[in-house]
């Protein structure tokens, strides 16, 4: 599972952009852990990227 910072760095966007995408529900699905931190499964990130490729 990846942190938001790891995902933003991997796809080359700023944290602000990624948080905006999250707010607009345009980014990959995330999981909020009981301690309040947010994680994104690698498989979900790859699925989300595939949907972007299919749309292009």
mmJSON file of the N, C-alpha and C atoms, coordinates in Angstrom:
{"data_MODEL":{"atom_site":{
"group_PDB":["ATOM","ATOM","ATOM","ATOM","ATOM","ATOM","ATOM","ATOM","ATOM","ATOM","ATOM","ATOM","ATOM","ATOM","ATOM","ATOM","ATOM","ATOM","ATOM","ATOM","ATOM","ATOM","ATOM","ATOM","ATOM","ATOM","ATOM","ATOM","ATOM","ATOM","ATOM","ATOM","ATOM","ATOM","ATOM","ATOM","ATOM","ATOM","ATOM","ATOM","ATOM","ATOM","ATOM","ATOM","ATOM","ATOM","ATOM","ATOM","ATOM","ATOM","ATOM","ATOM","ATOM","ATOM","ATOM","ATOM","ATOM","ATOM","ATOM","ATOM","ATOM","ATOM","ATOM","ATOM","ATOM","ATOM","ATOM","ATOM","ATOM","ATOM","ATOM","ATOM","ATOM","ATOM","ATOM","ATOM","ATOM","ATOM","ATOM","ATOM","ATOM","ATOM","ATOM","ATOM","ATOM","ATOM","ATOM","ATOM","ATOM","ATOM","ATOM","ATOM","ATOM","ATOM","ATOM","ATOM","ATOM","ATOM","ATOM","ATOM","ATOM","ATOM","ATOM","ATOM","ATOM","ATOM","ATOM","ATOM","ATOM","ATOM","ATOM","ATOM","ATOM","ATOM","ATOM","ATOM","ATOM","ATOM","ATOM","ATOM","ATOM","ATOM","ATOM","ATOM","ATOM","ATOM","ATOM","ATOM","ATOM","ATOM","ATOM","ATOM","ATOM","ATOM","ATOM","ATOM","ATOM","ATOM","ATOM","ATOM","ATOM","ATOM","ATOM","ATOM","ATOM","ATOM","ATOM","ATOM","ATOM","ATOM","ATOM","ATOM","ATOM","ATOM","ATOM","ATOM","ATOM","ATOM","ATOM","ATOM","ATOM","ATOM","ATOM","ATOM","ATOM","ATOM","ATOM","ATOM"],
"id":[1,2,3,4,5,6,7,8,9,10,11,12,13,14,15,16,17,18,19,20,21,22,23,24,25,26,27,28,29,30,31,32,33,34,35,36,37,38,39,40,41,42,43,44,45,46,47,48,49,50,51,52,53,54,55,56,57,58,59,60,61,62,63,64,65,66,67,68,69,70,71,72,73,74,75,76,77,78,79,80,81,82,83,84,85,86,87,88,89,90,91,92,93,94,95,96,97,98,99,100,101,102,103,104,105,106,107,108,109,110,111,112,113,114,115,116,117,118,119,120,121,122,123,124,125,126,127,128,129,130,131,132,133,134,135,136,137,138,139,140,141,142,143,144,145,146,147,148,149,150,151,152,153,154,155,156,157,158,159,160,161,162,163,164,165,166,167,168],
"type_symbol":["N","C","C","N","C","C","N","C","C","N","C","C","N","C","C","N","C","C","N","C","C","N","C","C","N","C","C","N","C","C","N","C","C","N","C","C","N","C","C","N","C","C","N","C","C","N","C","C","N","C","C","N","C","C","N","C","C","N","C","C","N","C","C","N","C","C","N","C","C","N","C","C","N","C","C","N","C","C","N","C","C","N","C","C","N","C","C","N","C","C","N","C","C","N","C","C","N","C","C","N","C","C","N","C","C","N","C","C","N","C","C","N","C","C","N","C","C","N","C","C","N","C","C","N","C","C","N","C","C","N","C","C","N","C","C","N","C","C","N","C","C","N","C","C","N","C","C","N","C","C","N","C","C","N","C","C","N","C","C","N","C","C","N","C","C","N","C","C"],
"label_atom_id":["N","CA","C","N","CA","C","N","CA","C","N","CA","C","N","CA","C","N","CA","C","N","CA","C","N","CA","C","N","CA","C","N","CA","C","N","CA","C","N","CA","C","N","CA","C","N","CA","C","N","CA","C","N","CA","C","N","CA","C","N","CA","C","N","CA","C","N","CA","C","N","CA","C","N","CA","C","N","CA","C","N","CA","C","N","CA","C","N","CA","C","N","CA","C","N","CA","C","N","CA","C","N","CA","C","N","CA","C","N","CA","C","N","CA","C","N","CA","C","N","CA","C","N","CA","C","N","CA","C","N","CA","C","N","CA","C","N","CA","C","N","CA","C","N","CA","C","N","CA","C","N","CA","C","N","CA","C","N","CA","C","N","CA","C","N","CA","C","N","CA","C","N","CA","C","N","CA","C","N","CA","C","N","CA","C","N","CA","C","N","CA","C","N","CA","C"],
"label_alt_id":[null,null,null,null,null,null,null,null,null,null,null,null,null,null,null,null,null,null,null,null,null,null,null,null,null,null,null,null,null,null,null,null,null,null,null,null,null,null,null,null,null,null,null,null,null,null,null,null,null,null,null,null,null,null,null,null,null,null,null,null,null,null,null,null,null,null,null,null,null,null,null,null,null,null,null,null,null,null,null,null,null,null,null,null,null,null,null,null,null,null,null,null,null,null,null,null,null,null,null,null,null,null,null,null,null,null,null,null,null,null,null,null,null,null,null,null,null,null,null,null,null,null,null,null,null,null,null,null,null,null,null,null,null,null,null,null,null,null,null,null,null,null,null,null,null,null,null,null,null,null,null,null,null,null,null,null,null,null,null,null,null,null,null,null,null,null,null,null],
"label_comp_id":["UNK","UNK","UNK","UNK","UNK","UNK","UNK","UNK","UNK","UNK","UNK","UNK","UNK","UNK","UNK","UNK","UNK","UNK","UNK","UNK","UNK","UNK","UNK","UNK","UNK","UNK","UNK","UNK","UNK","UNK","UNK","UNK","UNK","UNK","UNK","UNK","UNK","UNK","UNK","UNK","UNK","UNK","UNK","UNK","UNK","UNK","UNK","UNK","UNK","UNK","UNK","UNK","UNK","UNK","UNK","UNK","UNK","UNK","UNK","UNK","UNK","UNK","UNK","UNK","UNK","UNK","UNK","UNK","UNK","UNK","UNK","UNK","UNK","UNK","UNK","UNK","UNK","UNK","UNK","UNK","UNK","UNK","UNK","UNK","UNK","UNK","UNK","UNK","UNK","UNK","UNK","UNK","UNK","UNK","UNK","UNK","UNK","UNK","UNK","UNK","UNK","UNK","UNK","UNK","UNK","UNK","UNK","UNK","UNK","UNK","UNK","UNK","UNK","UNK","UNK","UNK","UNK","UNK","UNK","UNK","UNK","UNK","UNK","UNK","UNK","UNK","UNK","UNK","UNK","UNK","UNK","UNK","UNK","UNK","UNK","UNK","UNK","UNK","UNK","UNK","UNK","UNK","UNK","UNK","UNK","UNK","UNK","UNK","UNK","UNK","UNK","UNK","UNK","UNK","UNK","UNK","UNK","UNK","UNK","UNK","UNK","UNK","UNK","UNK","UNK","UNK","UNK","UNK"],
"label_asym_id":["A","A","A","A","A","A","A","A","A","A","A","A","A","A","A","A","A","A","A","A","A","A","A","A","A","A","A","A","A","A","A","A","A","A","A","A","A","A","A","A","A","A","A","A","A","A","A","A","A","A","A","A","A","A","A","A","A","A","A","A","A","A","A","A","A","A","A","A","A","A","A","A","A","A","A","A","A","A","A","A","A","A","A","A","A","A","A","A","A","A","A","A","A","A","A","A","A","A","A","A","A","A","A","A","A","A","A","A","A","A","A","A","A","A","A","A","A","A","A","A","A","A","A","A","A","A","A","A","A","A","A","A","A","A","A","A","A","A","A","A","A","A","A","A","A","A","A","A","A","A","A","A","A","A","A","A","A","A","A","A","A","A","A","A","A","A","A","A"],
"label_entity_id":["1","1","1","1","1","1","1","1","1","1","1","1","1","1","1","1","1","1","1","1","1","1","1","1","1","1","1","1","1","1","1","1","1","1","1","1","1","1","1","1","1","1","1","1","1","1","1","1","1","1","1","1","1","1","1","1","1","1","1","1","1","1","1","1","1","1","1","1","1","1","1","1","1","1","1","1","1","1","1","1","1","1","1","1","1","1","1","1","1","1","1","1","1","1","1","1","1","1","1","1","1","1","1","1","1","1","1","1","1","1","1","1","1","1","1","1","1","1","1","1","1","1","1","1","1","1","1","1","1","1","1","1","1","1","1","1","1","1","1","1","1","1","1","1","1","1","1","1","1","1","1","1","1","1","1","1","1","1","1","1","1","1","1","1","1","1","1","1"],
"label_seq_id":[1,1,1,2,2,2,3,3,3,4,4,4,5,5,5,6,6,6,7,7,7,8,8,8,9,9,9,10,10,10,11,11,11,12,12,12,13,13,13,14,14,14,15,15,15,16,16,16,17,17,17,18,18,18,19,19,19,20,20,20,21,21,21,22,22,22,23,23,23,24,24,24,25,25,25,26,26,26,27,27,27,28,28,28,29,29,29,30,30,30,31,31,31,32,32,32,33,33,33,34,34,34,35,35,35,36,36,36,37,37,37,38,38,38,39,39,39,40,40,40,41,41,41,42,42,42,43,43,43,44,44,44,45,45,45,46,46,46,47,47,47,48,48,48,49,49,49,50,50,50,51,51,51,52,52,52,53,53,53,54,54,54,55,55,55,56,56,56],
"pdbx_PDB_ins_code":[null,null,null,null,null,null,null,null,null,null,null,null,null,null,null,null,null,null,null,null,null,null,null,null,null,null,null,null,null,null,null,null,null,null,null,null,null,null,null,null,null,null,null,null,null,null,null,null,null,null,null,null,null,null,null,null,null,null,null,null,null,null,null,null,null,null,null,null,null,null,null,null,null,null,null,null,null,null,null,null,null,null,null,null,null,null,null,null,null,null,null,null,null,null,null,null,null,null,null,null,null,null,null,null,null,null,null,null,null,null,null,null,null,null,null,null,null,null,null,null,null,null,null,null,null,null,null,null,null,null,null,null,null,null,null,null,null,null,null,null,null,null,null,null,null,null,null,null,null,null,null,null,null,null,null,null,null,null,null,null,null,null,null,null,null,null,null,null],
"Cartn_x":[0.836,0.0,0.883,0.461,1.246,0.632,1.48,0.991,0.61,-0.093,-0.461,0.797,1.777,3.026,3.727,3.741,4.379,3.65,2.335,1.55,1.755,1.685,1.877,3.245,4.274,5.616,5.696,5.089,5.154,4.485,3.356,2.653,3.046,3.888,4.444,3.517,2.734,1.876,2.163,1.784,1.986,0.976,1.293,0.344,-0.974,-0.887,-2.108,-3.007,-2.409,-3.187,-3.831,-3.051,-3.604,-4.743,-4.584,-5.664,-6.905,-6.712,-7.864,-8.572,-7.791,-8.396,-9.186,-8.609,-9.313,-10.637,-10.607,-11.807,-12.871,-12.435,-13.366,-13.68,-13.096,-13.264,-12.79,-11.691,-11.116,-9.859,-9.349,-8.131,-8.444,-7.412,-7.616,-8.307,-9.031,-9.711,-8.675,-9.005,-8.084,-8.768,-7.952,-8.432,-7.99,-8.927,-8.583,-8.423,-7.238,-6.935,-7.467,-7.635,-8.157,-7.345,-6.053,-5.244,-5.384,-6.214,-6.478,-5.627,-4.587,-3.758,-4.455,-4.085,-4.723,-3.706,-4.146,-3.284,-4.016,-3.228,-3.772,-3.109,-3.92,-3.364,-2.681,-1.55,-0.819,-1.744,-2.532,-3.435,-4.483,-4.949,-5.928,-5.288,-4.048,-3.339,-3.167,-2.757,-2.575,-3.899,-4.978,-6.302,-6.718,-6.495,-6.862,-6.071,-4.786,-3.957,-4.456,-4.852,-5.39,-6.655,-7.505,-8.739,-8.394,-7.318,-6.895,-6.358,-5.622,-5.096,-6.228,-7.251,-8.383,-9.173,-9.205,-9.957,-9.242,-7.956,-7.171,-7.325],
"Cartn_y":[-1.173,0.0,1.24,2.234,3.449,4.639,5.561,6.81,7.756,8.79,9.787,10.428,10.708,11.31,10.388,9.095,8.144,8.103,8.101,8.056,9.338,10.481,11.759,11.819,11.356,11.361,10.403,9.233,8.239,8.718,9.41,9.85,11.271,11.92,13.216,14.399,14.411,15.569,16.072,17.304,17.861,17.254,17.364,16.887,17.65,18.951,19.762,19.251,18.908,18.373,17.055,16.187,14.894,15.043,15.919,16.133,16.713,17.58,18.12,17.006,16.12,14.979,14.111,13.891,13.086,13.733,15.036,15.773,15.686,15.735,15.658,14.217,13.25,11.82,11.448,12.068,11.79,10.935,10.735,9.956,8.504,7.718,6.317,6.199,5.119,4.89,4.741,5.289,5.228,4.58,4.212,3.57,4.429,4.77,5.519,4.512,4.47,3.538,4.062,3.169,3.608,4.725,4.812,5.883,7.2,7.225,8.441,8.614,7.801,7.929,7.291,7.758,7.309,6.515,5.401,4.56,4.208,3.907,3.509,2.202,1.225,-0.064,0.087,-0.572,-0.555,-1.015,-2.066,-2.582,-1.542,-0.75,0.295,1.409,1.765,2.781,2.314,1.066,0.533,0.469,0.085,0.042,1.444,2.43,3.806,4.328,4.017,4.433,3.783,2.516,1.825,2.497,2.977,3.653,4.951,5.609,6.837,6.519,5.424,5.011,4.651,3.962,3.562,4.764,5.833,7.023,7.873,7.68,8.513,8.099],
"Cartn_z":[0.0,0.0,0.0,-0.743,-0.958,-0.224,0.175,0.752,-0.385,-0.052,-1.056,-1.636,-0.794,-1.28,-2.272,-2.005,-2.917,-4.259,-4.217,-5.451,-6.251,-5.589,-6.284,-6.945,-6.242,-6.818,-8.009,-7.866,-8.939,-10.219,-10.088,-11.295,-11.704,-10.903,-11.286,-11.132,-10.06,-9.785,-8.373,-8.125,-6.784,-5.817,-4.528,-3.514,-3.604,-3.875,-3.978,-5.104,-6.228,-7.351,-6.964,-6.332,-5.968,-4.964,-3.967,-2.992,-3.668,-4.652,-5.388,-6.143,-6.806,-7.494,-6.521,-5.334,-4.325,-3.951,-3.737,-3.35,-4.451,-5.706,-6.833,-7.246,-6.536,-6.819,-8.227,-8.639,-9.958,-9.862,-8.658,-8.474,-8.162,-7.91,-7.553,-6.191,-6.004,-4.727,-3.626,-2.482,-1.353,-0.158,0.802,2.023,3.197,4.077,5.277,6.416,6.964,8.041,9.37,10.367,11.677,12.329,12.028,12.62,11.863,10.804,10.052,8.808,8.651,7.46,6.257,5.092,3.852,3.044,2.481,1.653,0.366,-0.653,-1.952,-2.331,-2.653,-3.074,-4.431,-4.587,-5.862,-6.988,-6.741,-7.774,-8.173,-7.216,-7.517,-8.337,-8.021,-8.799,-10.24,-10.423,-11.773,-12.533,-11.856,-12.496,-12.936,-12.067,-12.381,-13.575,-13.635,-14.756,-16.052,-15.983,-17.164,-17.666,-16.758,-17.2,-17.924,-17.501,-18.188,-19.578,-19.673,-20.987,-21.936,-21.419,-22.244,-22.741,-21.927,-22.297,-23.333,-23.473,-24.385,-25.832],
"occupancy":[1.0,1.0,1.0,1.0,1.0,1.0,1.0,1.0,1.0,1.0,1.0,1.0,1.0,1.0,1.0,1.0,1.0,1.0,1.0,1.0,1.0,1.0,1.0,1.0,1.0,1.0,1.0,1.0,1.0,1.0,1.0,1.0,1.0,1.0,1.0,1.0,1.0,1.0,1.0,1.0,1.0,1.0,1.0,1.0,1.0,1.0,1.0,1.0,1.0,1.0,1.0,1.0,1.0,1.0,1.0,1.0,1.0,1.0,1.0,1.0,1.0,1.0,1.0,1.0,1.0,1.0,1.0,1.0,1.0,1.0,1.0,1.0,1.0,1.0,1.0,1.0,1.0,1.0,1.0,1.0,1.0,1.0,1.0,1.0,1.0,1.0,1.0,1.0,1.0,1.0,1.0,1.0,1.0,1.0,1.0,1.0,1.0,1.0,1.0,1.0,1.0,1.0,1.0,1.0,1.0,1.0,1.0,1.0,1.0,1.0,1.0,1.0,1.0,1.0,1.0,1.0,1.0,1.0,1.0,1.0,1.0,1.0,1.0,1.0,1.0,1.0,1.0,1.0,1.0,1.0,1.0,1.0,1.0,1.0,1.0,1.0,1.0,1.0,1.0,1.0,1.0,1.0,1.0,1.0,1.0,1.0,1.0,1.0,1.0,1.0,1.0,1.0,1.0,1.0,1.0,1.0,1.0,1.0,1.0,1.0,1.0,1.0,1.0,1.0,1.0,1.0,1.0,1.0],
"B_iso_or_equiv":[0.0,0.0,0.0,0.0,0.0,0.0,0.0,0.0,0.0,0.0,0.0,0.0,0.0,0.0,0.0,0.0,0.0,0.0,0.0,0.0,0.0,0.0,0.0,0.0,0.0,0.0,0.0,0.0,0.0,0.0,0.0,0.0,0.0,0.0,0.0,0.0,0.0,0.0,0.0,0.0,0.0,0.0,0.0,0.0,0.0,0.0,0.0,0.0,0.0,0.0,0.0,0.0,0.0,0.0,0.0,0.0,0.0,0.0,0.0,0.0,0.0,0.0,0.0,0.0,0.0,0.0,0.0,0.0,0.0,0.0,0.0,0.0,0.0,0.0,0.0,0.0,0.0,0.0,0.0,0.0,0.0,0.0,0.0,0.0,0.0,0.0,0.0,0.0,0.0,0.0,0.0,0.0,0.0,0.0,0.0,0.0,0.0,0.0,0.0,0.0,0.0,0.0,0.0,0.0,0.0,0.0,0.0,0.0,0.0,0.0,0.0,0.0,0.0,0.0,0.0,0.0,0.0,0.0,0.0,0.0,0.0,0.0,0.0,0.0,0.0,0.0,0.0,0.0,0.0,0.0,0.0,0.0,0.0,0.0,0.0,0.0,0.0,0.0,0.0,0.0,0.0,0.0,0.0,0.0,0.0,0.0,0.0,0.0,0.0,0.0,0.0,0.0,0.0,0.0,0.0,0.0,0.0,0.0,0.0,0.0,0.0,0.0,0.0,0.0,0.0,0.0,0.0,0.0],
"pdbx_formal_charge":[null,null,null,null,null,null,null,null,null,null,null,null,null,null,null,null,null,null,null,null,null,null,null,null,null,null,null,null,null,null,null,null,null,null,null,null,null,null,null,null,null,null,null,null,null,null,null,null,null,null,null,null,null,null,null,null,null,null,null,null,null,null,null,null,null,null,null,null,null,null,null,null,null,null,null,null,null,null,null,null,null,null,null,null,null,null,null,null,null,null,null,null,null,null,null,null,null,null,null,null,null,null,null,null,null,null,null,null,null,null,null,null,null,null,null,null,null,null,null,null,null,null,null,null,null,null,null,null,null,null,null,null,null,null,null,null,null,null,null,null,null,null,null,null,null,null,null,null,null,null,null,null,null,null,null,null,null,null,null,null,null,null,null,null,null,null,null,null],
"auth_seq_id":[1,1,1,2,2,2,3,3,3,4,4,4,5,5,5,6,6,6,7,7,7,8,8,8,9,9,9,10,10,10,11,11,11,12,12,12,13,13,13,14,14,14,15,15,15,16,16,16,17,17,17,18,18,18,19,19,19,20,20,20,21,21,21,22,22,22,23,23,23,24,24,24,25,25,25,26,26,26,27,27,27,28,28,28,29,29,29,30,30,30,31,31,31,32,32,32,33,33,33,34,34,34,35,35,35,36,36,36,37,37,37,38,38,38,39,39,39,40,40,40,41,41,41,42,42,42,43,43,43,44,44,44,45,45,45,46,46,46,47,47,47,48,48,48,49,49,49,50,50,50,51,51,51,52,52,52,53,53,53,54,54,54,55,55,55,56,56,56],
"auth_comp_id":["UNK","UNK","UNK","UNK","UNK","UNK","UNK","UNK","UNK","UNK","UNK","UNK","UNK","UNK","UNK","UNK","UNK","UNK","UNK","UNK","UNK","UNK","UNK","UNK","UNK","UNK","UNK","UNK","UNK","UNK","UNK","UNK","UNK","UNK","UNK","UNK","UNK","UNK","UNK","UNK","UNK","UNK","UNK","UNK","UNK","UNK","UNK","UNK","UNK","UNK","UNK","UNK","UNK","UNK","UNK","UNK","UNK","UNK","UNK","UNK","UNK","UNK","UNK","UNK","UNK","UNK","UNK","UNK","UNK","UNK","UNK","UNK","UNK","UNK","UNK","UNK","UNK","UNK","UNK","UNK","UNK","UNK","UNK","UNK","UNK","UNK","UNK","UNK","UNK","UNK","UNK","UNK","UNK","UNK","UNK","UNK","UNK","UNK","UNK","UNK","UNK","UNK","UNK","UNK","UNK","UNK","UNK","UNK","UNK","UNK","UNK","UNK","UNK","UNK","UNK","UNK","UNK","UNK","UNK","UNK","UNK","UNK","UNK","UNK","UNK","UNK","UNK","UNK","UNK","UNK","UNK","UNK","UNK","UNK","UNK","UNK","UNK","UNK","UNK","UNK","UNK","UNK","UNK","UNK","UNK","UNK","UNK","UNK","UNK","UNK","UNK","UNK","UNK","UNK","UNK","UNK","UNK","UNK","UNK","UNK","UNK","UNK","UNK","UNK","UNK","UNK","UNK","UNK"],
"auth_asym_id":["A","A","A","A","A","A","A","A","A","A","A","A","A","A","A","A","A","A","A","A","A","A","A","A","A","A","A","A","A","A","A","A","A","A","A","A","A","A","A","A","A","A","A","A","A","A","A","A","A","A","A","A","A","A","A","A","A","A","A","A","A","A","A","A","A","A","A","A","A","A","A","A","A","A","A","A","A","A","A","A","A","A","A","A","A","A","A","A","A","A","A","A","A","A","A","A","A","A","A","A","A","A","A","A","A","A","A","A","A","A","A","A","A","A","A","A","A","A","A","A","A","A","A","A","A","A","A","A","A","A","A","A","A","A","A","A","A","A","A","A","A","A","A","A","A","A","A","A","A","A","A","A","A","A","A","A","A","A","A","A","A","A","A","A","A","A","A","A"],
"auth_atom_id":["N","CA","C","N","CA","C","N","CA","C","N","CA","C","N","CA","C","N","CA","C","N","CA","C","N","CA","C","N","CA","C","N","CA","C","N","CA","C","N","CA","C","N","CA","C","N","CA","C","N","CA","C","N","CA","C","N","CA","C","N","CA","C","N","CA","C","N","CA","C","N","CA","C","N","CA","C","N","CA","C","N","CA","C","N","CA","C","N","CA","C","N","CA","C","N","CA","C","N","CA","C","N","CA","C","N","CA","C","N","CA","C","N","CA","C","N","CA","C","N","CA","C","N","CA","C","N","CA","C","N","CA","C","N","CA","C","N","CA","C","N","CA","C","N","CA","C","N","CA","C","N","CA","C","N","CA","C","N","CA","C","N","CA","C","N","CA","C","N","CA","C","N","CA","C","N","CA","C","N","CA","C","N","CA","C","N","CA","C","N","CA","C","N","CA","C"],
"pdbx_PDB_model_num":[1,1,1,1,1,1,1,1,1,1,1,1,1,1,1,1,1,1,1,1,1,1,1,1,1,1,1,1,1,1,1,1,1,1,1,1,1,1,1,1,1,1,1,1,1,1,1,1,1,1,1,1,1,1,1,1,1,1,1,1,1,1,1,1,1,1,1,1,1,1,1,1,1,1,1,1,1,1,1,1,1,1,1,1,1,1,1,1,1,1,1,1,1,1,1,1,1,1,1,1,1,1,1,1,1,1,1,1,1,1,1,1,1,1,1,1,1,1,1,1,1,1,1,1,1,1,1,1,1,1,1,1,1,1,1,1,1,1,1,1,1,1,1,1,1,1,1,1,1,1,1,1,1,1,1,1,1,1,1,1,1,1,1,1,1,1,1,1]
}}}
